[in-house]
Amino acid sequence: MTRTEEFEQLRPLLFSIAYRILGSVTEAEDAVQETWLRYELSPTRPASAKAFLSAVVTRISVDVLRSARLRREEYVGHVSSAAGSLTLTSDPDGPPAALPTSAAYAPSKTALNALNALNALTVHYANELRKNGILINAADPGYVDTEINNHSGYLTAAQGAAVLVRLTTLGADGPTGGLFSEDGPVPW
C-alpha cells in the first residue's frame, strides 16, 4: 500500500481526532492537510502509519489551540450528556432513569464519554493546555426539547445552552477536564 493510500484510508480517523480537539471543521481539515504534508516529507516510513499520523495530527491540533490562546480566542470543548455517564446510568434512581429508553442515544453518549474518560482526551488536554490558559470541558445541556427526542424534553434550547455559555465565559482559573451540567459536575 502506498503512503497516499494509507493516508486516505486513515483520513476519517485523523479528521475525527482533529475535530474533537479543535471543534472546527475548517481547522480540522487544515490540521489533516498539514499532517499529510509532514507524512509525505518524512524521510522514513513509520512502523505504524496509524500511530504516527494520529500523533502528528494530535500535536498539530494542540499547537493550533495554543496559537488560538495567543490570539485571545476561546475554546469550549464538546457537548455530551449525563445519559452517557456510566456512574449515573448504573443507578436505577439516577437522572437518566427517567429518560425514554433509546437503543442508540445513550450508548452513543456513553461511547463519547468513554473516549474522553478512558482515553483521557479531555482530561489529558485539559491538563496539558491549562498552563496556556486554555480550559477544556464537556457540557451536558440536559434533556432539551428537540426533534431527536420527539419534543419530549423539558428544557428549551436557551435553557440547554446556559451551561455552554457558562463554560465559554469561565475565567482562566475555572475548572478544566470535566463534564458539567447547569447543576455542576457530572461524573464520567
C-alpha positions as a printed NumPy array, in Angstrom:
array([[  0.   ,   0.   ,   0.   ],
       [  1.36 ,   3.443,  -0.914],
       [  1.635,   6.324,   1.541],
       [ -1.213,   8.081,  -0.249],
       [ -3.444,   5.01 ,   0.072],
       [ -2.541,   4.594,   3.751],
       [ -3.26 ,   8.242,   4.43 ],
       [ -6.58 ,   8.259,   2.584],
       [ -7.671,   5.155,   4.496],
       [ -6.866,   6.914,   7.785],
       [ -8.184,  10.364,   6.785],
       [-11.587,   9.928,   8.538],
       [ -9.845,   8.94 ,  11.793],
       [ -7.426,  11.848,  11.549],
       [-10.24 ,  14.289,  10.841],
       [-12.215,  12.996,  13.837],
       [ -9.201,  13.425,  16.13 ],
       [ -8.543,  16.96 ,  14.897],
       [-12.209,  17.937,  15.03 ],
       [-12.628,  16.636,  18.593],
       [ -9.671,  18.737,  19.695],
       [-10.366,  21.869,  17.652],
       [-14.154,  21.908,  17.34 ],
       [-13.958,  23.456,  13.878],
       [-14.334,  21.686,  10.539],
       [-12.064,  24.165,   8.771],
       [ -9.303,  23.95 ,  11.371],
       [ -9.6  ,  20.151,  11.479],
       [ -9.266,  19.93 ,   7.688],
       [ -6.232,  22.215,   7.84 ],
       [ -4.658,  20.031,  10.554],
       [ -5.254,  16.89 ,   8.476],
       [ -3.693,  18.558,   5.423],
       [ -0.654,  19.618,   7.461],
       [ -0.408,  16.035,   8.741],
       [ -0.344,  14.773,   5.138],
       [  2.465,  17.183,   4.262],
       [  4.557,  16.035,   7.223],
       [  3.875,  12.381,   6.413],
       [  4.76 ,  12.848,   2.757],
       [  8.011,  14.641,   3.632],
       [  9.033,  12.122,   6.293],
       [ 12.284,  10.501,   5.086],
       [ 11.466,   7.153,   6.659],
       [  8.296,   5.146,   6.64 ],
       [  6.948,   4.695,  10.194],
       [  6.281,   1.171,  11.508],
       [  2.66 ,   2.119,  12.15 ],
       [  1.153,   4.771,   9.91 ],
       [ -1.935,   4.922,  12.138],
       [  0.067,   5.629,  15.3  ],
       [  2.374,   8.102,  13.559],
       [ -0.404,  10.02 ,  11.826],
       [ -2.594,  10.076,  14.955],
       [  0.284,  11.513,  16.972],
       [  1.099,  14.104,  14.305],
       [ -2.496,  15.327,  13.862],
       [ -2.898,  15.498,  17.661],
       [  0.273,  17.574,  18.065],
       [ -0.718,  19.909,  15.203],
       [ -4.191,  20.372,  16.717],
       [ -2.782,  21.123,  20.169],
       [ -0.419,  23.662,  18.603],
       [ -3.409,  25.329,  16.896],
       [ -5.117,  25.602,  20.305],
       [ -2.028,  27.202,  21.795],
       [ -1.907,  29.64 ,  18.905],
       [ -5.61 ,  30.44 ,  19.394],
       [ -4.877,  31.339,  23.003],
       [ -2.17 ,  33.742,  21.893],
       [ -4.764,  35.393,  19.639],
       [ -7.068,  35.548,  22.717],
       [ -9.639,  33.188,  21.238],
       [-11.58 ,  30.775,  23.381],
       [-12.149,  27.039,  23.201],
       [-15.072,  25.383,  24.968],
       [-14.936,  21.652,  24.443],
       [-17.686,  19.366,  23.3  ],
       [-21.289,  18.571,  24.146],
       [-22.071,  15.315,  25.896],
       [-24.808,  14.09 ,  28.205],
       [-25.417,  12.673,  31.655],
       [-27.28 ,   9.949,  29.746],
       [-23.816,   8.637,  28.865],
       [-22.478,   8.662,  32.422],
       [-21.776,   5.088,  33.497],
       [-21.982,   6.222,  37.113],
       [-25.418,   7.813,  36.734],
       [-26.921,   5.195,  34.403],
       [-25.86 ,   2.442,  36.812],
       [-28.086,   3.996,  39.469],
       [-31.702,   2.868,  38.901],
       [-32.88 ,   6.07 ,  40.603],
       [-30.39 ,   8.348,  38.811],
       [-31.468,  11.151,  36.443],
       [-31.019,   9.099,  33.228],
       [-33.526,   6.508,  34.539],
       [-36.325,   8.987,  33.825],
       [-35.33 ,   9.345,  30.167],
       [-37.017,   7.309,  27.425],
       [-35.127,   4.133,  26.537],
       [-33.081,   4.505,  23.372],
       [-31.045,   1.831,  21.635],
       [-28.797,   4.462,  20.081],
       [-28.714,   7.715,  22.068],
       [-27.47 ,   6.636,  25.494],
       [-24.914,   4.141,  24.119],
       [-23.56 ,   6.778,  21.727],
       [-23.162,   9.256,  24.593],
       [-21.554,   6.559,  26.753],
       [-19.102,   5.879,  23.918],
       [-18.358,   9.612,  23.636],
       [-17.767,   9.845,  27.379],
       [-15.644,   6.676,  27.28 ],
       [-13.47 ,   8.18 ,  24.565],
       [-12.931,  11.167,  26.783],
       [-12.561,   9.461,  30.146],
       [-10.878,   6.165,  29.305],
       [ -8.606,   7.569,  26.621],
       [ -8.328,  10.644,  28.818],
       [ -8.58 ,  13.031,  25.873],
       [-10.457,  15.744,  27.685],
       [ -8.505,  15.305,  30.922],
       [ -5.157,  14.922,  29.171],
       [ -5.561,  18.012,  27.009],
       [ -7.085,  19.943,  29.868],
       [ -4.007,  19.262,  31.996],
       [ -1.599,  19.983,  29.153],
       [ -3.274,  23.186,  27.998],
       [ -4.187,  24.724,  31.368],
       [ -0.704,  26.214,  31.572],
       [ -1.532,  28.06 ,  28.34 ],
       [ -4.77 ,  29.419,  29.842],
       [ -6.957,  27.081,  27.787],
       [ -9.763,  25.244,  29.574],
       [-11.276,  22.125,  28.006],
       [-14.534,  20.751,  29.339],
       [-17.541,  18.793,  28.14 ],
       [-21.028,  20.231,  28.512],
       [-24.271,  18.399,  29.297],
       [-27.126,  20.677,  28.191],
       [-29.759,  18.472,  29.86 ],
       [-32.916,  16.976,  28.396],
       [-33.6  ,  19.612,  25.743],
       [-36.772,  19.57 ,  23.65 ],
       [-35.547,  18.505,  20.182],
       [-36.663,  16.5  ,  17.173],
       [-34.413,  13.583,  18.163],
       [-36.446,  13.047,  21.365],
       [-39.756,  13.734,  19.631],
       [-40.055,  17.018,  21.547],
       [-40.339,  15.263,  24.891],
       [-37.517,  17.25 ,  26.523],
       [-38.395,  19.528,  29.404],
       [-35.767,  22.214,  28.695],
       [-35.817,  24.853,  25.974],
       [-32.805,  25.3  ,  23.698],
       [-31.971,  28.503,  25.592],
       [-32.039,  26.658,  28.923],
       [-29.826,  23.907,  27.492],
       [-27.366,  26.472,  26.153],
       [-26.884,  28.043,  29.598],
       [-24.164,  25.562,  30.585],
       [-22.355,  26.187,  27.295],
       [-22.432,  29.917,  27.928],
       [-21.138,  29.38 ,  31.478],
       [-18.272,  27.17 ,  30.264],
       [-17.442,  29.595,  27.474],
       [-17.132,  32.509,  29.877],
       [-15.069,  30.801,  32.58 ],
       [-12.047,  32.689,  33.792],
       [ -8.566,  31.206,  33.438],
       [ -8.852,  29.816,  36.985],
       [-12.048,  27.879,  36.157],
       [-12.419,  24.1  ,  36.189],
       [-10.989,  22.029,  33.366],
       [-11.107,  18.388,  32.32 ],
       [-14.66 ,  17.718,  33.46 ],
       [-18.194,  17.114,  32.295],
       [-20.579,  19.81 ,  33.531],
       [-24.312,  20.375,  33.528],
       [-26.103,  23.51 ,  34.685],
       [-26.226,  21.894,  38.138],
       [-22.462,  21.377,  38.295],
       [-20.032,  18.499,  37.702],
       [-21.346,  15.25 ,  36.196],
       [-19.4  ,  12.024,  36.786],
       [-17.909,  10.448,  33.668]])
